Amino acid sequence: MNDTGSWRRYEASTLPTPLAAALSAFVDQGYHGTSVREIAGRAGLSVPGLYHHYPSKQALLVGLMTAAMDELLERSRSAETEAGPSPRKRFDAVVESLLLFHMHRREQAFLGSTEIRSLDDVNRIDYVGRRDEQQRMLDSIVADGIATGDFDLDHAEDASRAVTTMCVGVAGWYRPDGPLSPADLVETYLAIARRIVGGGASGACGMSR
């Protein structure tokens, strides 16, 4: 994502067929309610054919959750870098990136929130590490904003986590055919996020309409 604004642009998902099939099945039936045979059928593969690509149902879940976090981290890093040194602009960009991801990749994001309990111990530690990296990015921006006087708040880490939680929650209810367009939702939620960190509600949303 080297071209300007590429972190805002979303194309259709390019998940490999087995992962796309697993995603639809996990969203429909939950991880524990889905069999490997069900996933293979949705992918148009035999069970041995599916195992050729992914050796277990756990490997499919890990593949989905890792792909989601890798994409989110890449987009958020690009957003922050492009925003420049201003904590306010970095905050707006990373929050917008979080919101857009949880709208456009809502099924993968929802899976990441609801099925973390289904990861085995080693995979859970790896996933939580990636998730914490995303949170530390926002924590650092908020701390920088307090240092520069852009943000005025107590309990900075709690406020930063509250902003992230608000953005993550979008995946559970947002629908493309709903009353809010992505641009409207970003504008509304950015105003709320700014208030949470004591930055006021002002500031131009960078999203093109």
Protein Blocks (a to p, Z undefined) as FASTA:
>chain_A
ZZghklmpccddfbdfklmmmmmmmmmnojklpcfklmmmmnopafklmmmmmgbfklmm
mmmmmmmmmmmmmmmmmmmmmnomblklmmmmmmmmmmmmmmmmmmmmmmmmmmmmmpcf
klmmmmmmmmmmmmmmmmmmmmmmmmnomagcehkllmmmmmmmmmmmmmmmpcfklmbd
fklmmmmmmmmmmmmnonojbdcdfbdZZ
